[in-house]
Amino acid sequence: MAQYSRISGSVGLITLKNPPVNALSAAVRQGIVDTVEKALCDPQVKSVVICGQDGVFCGGADVKEFEKSMSGPPLIPMIHSIECATKPMVAAIEGSALGGGLELALGCHYRIAHSKARLGLPEVTLGLLPAAGGSQRLPRLIGVPAALDLITTGRHVTAAEALQLGIVDQVTDHKTVDAAVKFALSVAGKPLDARRISTYPCPVVTDLDALFEDVMQKVRQSARGAIAPIACVQAVRAAATLPYTRGMEREKELMATLFTSGQARALQYNFFAQRAVGKWRMPSGARWDTSTPRPVHKVAVIGLGTMGRGIAVALAQAGLPVVTVEAQEKQLMEAKRVMSDMLKRGAKRRGVAPPLDKISYSSNIQDLADVDLVIEAVFEDMDLKKKVFLQLSAVCKPGTLLCTNTSGLDVDQLASQTRNPELVVGMHFFAPAHVMKLLEVVYGPRSSPQAVATAMQLGKKMGKISVAVGNCRGFVGNRMLKLYTEQASFLLEEGATPDLVDRAIEEFGFPMGVFRMSDLSGLDIGWRVRKEMKLAVPGQSARIREGRRYSPLGDLLCEQGRFGQKTGRGWYRYNKPGDRVAHSDPWLHHFLEEYRAQHGLVARRIDQQEILERCLYPMINEGFRILQDGIAAGPEDIDVIYVFGYGWPRHCGGPMFYASMVGLEKVLERLEHYYQAHPDVPYLQPCSLLRRLVAIGSPPVQKWREVIKNLHSQL
Ligand code: NAI
């Protein structure tokens, strides 16, 4: 796990070996302890280089070991003994030095990095803090403000930035180990007292209290209920105000609190869930590792509205040539201008040339004859989409994958328009598509595993987190979301206000409450869909439709032209159309009062707990139904969709993980309670998978797949 050799006569070389990222497992830590001792005892050795095999220094702690009880040598004394060593210790950083990996490097006396290496302390993203001295050494090395930035955000820095900050001593474009060995030879025998970071005083900050107050406020605002970023600030404060050993004690205390918190468990679950969704499987048994994707060299996007623009930009940024087709001339011209700007902005951020020549613009669908894959993003209108698919099927070469970005229409109906329905899948991106990480890949009953594999691979190439899901109205994300927004409207009918509901949701950790979100995306979108479904009928305000409770509030606002931010009025009031700052609107409160009076509803006081339960539990219940129906393969799929597509706070894991944290029994009991109180809302009835899980003792979320498998095999 750590190999020792002697090179260039007097340099001891320790190579960490634990593929794929040389994580610091118990065996690796033991290997380091043993090899360091060997190097220090070897009289021929004058200096030591620590590197990692296969071009990666070290990806940090072995997250898999977090669940087990600690074994092997602990990290802190190991790093401390490296720092105390009497021979120069040089870290040769290739690939990445993250978390414990960077802490190990900070224990060394010198750090040499390859120009392509990335460094960081991302513990905060797992609900933790850098607790092997990272929170104490980094501020001493690079100063408090820079350390606060890195530790509270977990962001990775390039080798160039690391050099500028003073984290590394040298950056090389050549072989890192060779450069480190040369460096080690040059510093052999030199005094080391000035190289031990733990002995440095923390650089003085003029107004420490003001700095920490300011940072704490910022962190509280952006962390939205997450405790790890706050603990990170407290740990850095300890570095700035206490001697090293006392700071280490504080680091340990803070870590102990985080380590046992539900938030760390949720974040670690989510970390593994992101990896689990890549290992997709379809109900037919087809899977990620037995399905070969088709080659995709050239792609097309049809429809350059909000979504098409973002999708085409993301494809070009992934290096793919994209042909775009837009029916309206004016829209085409505008899209060209907007997309060029998007590409330029993106390129500037990434320090590369804008891939403007990757995108070609056309108004003629015939130009799509030679592409390997098309993503359709025309209006959400089934008849129009069917027409487009019929045309695409005639125009495109055989074997072209035809994908739709529909938010929830039946993918199979579109497939039936084509010669090769097995080559049709949904690729459901989220707005803005060049920014949002999530992609739902929707397979219909006839989609081939190869088509799914191709869409999943393309998503990966675009830097998306792709989740394969089955075909049903709204797929996974929007199917669950519908109940959330509907419950929010019911709460208004019963006495709540948009502000009250949004505040509860935002305090829970969503970046935006349900009504603020609705104003941002536009109330008219849902209204159009409801009108098409004949659910919304202008002028009608009945509260029971199709035999169940219905809230016409959104429709009534749309009838008044209140579409949200774009019209300057929606659930809130805006200073002008397009403005983003929502103000509570007395008109709306009066409107709600009149509405309640008209329907004989008596407003009651609704507390935060009811708001959360009413909005979140029906969604969770629908999540169980989705699992039961086999639309999602496991709870991880739903949770990843919600965290990356809908702003579910990551430190709560996702809706299904959250349910397991709250306790399935409690979720079941509350759903039963609300179903009794609202029997005209059928989806409040707890689903049988939830009942089943409670009946067998509420197993942990990681075991649900087995229960679902058994449930399906019994059907
Ligand atoms: P949009 O209304 O902004 O743009 C649609 C574009 O398609 C327009 O530019 C229109 O001129 C063009 N178009 C219509 N018929 C065409 C044809 N036959 N050939 C070429 N172009 C044609 O719509 P948006 O919001 O971009 O939505 C597109 C699709 O993406 C819809 O299916 C929608 O449900 C879905 N979607 C939308 C999201 C959103 O937040 N806006 C999120 C995820 C999916």
Residues whose N, C-alpha, C, O or C-beta is under 5 A from the ligand:
A	BS01	NAI	I302 G303 L304 G305 T306 M307 G308 V325 E326 A327 Q328 Q331 A377 V378 F379 E380 N405 T406 S407 F429 F430 A431
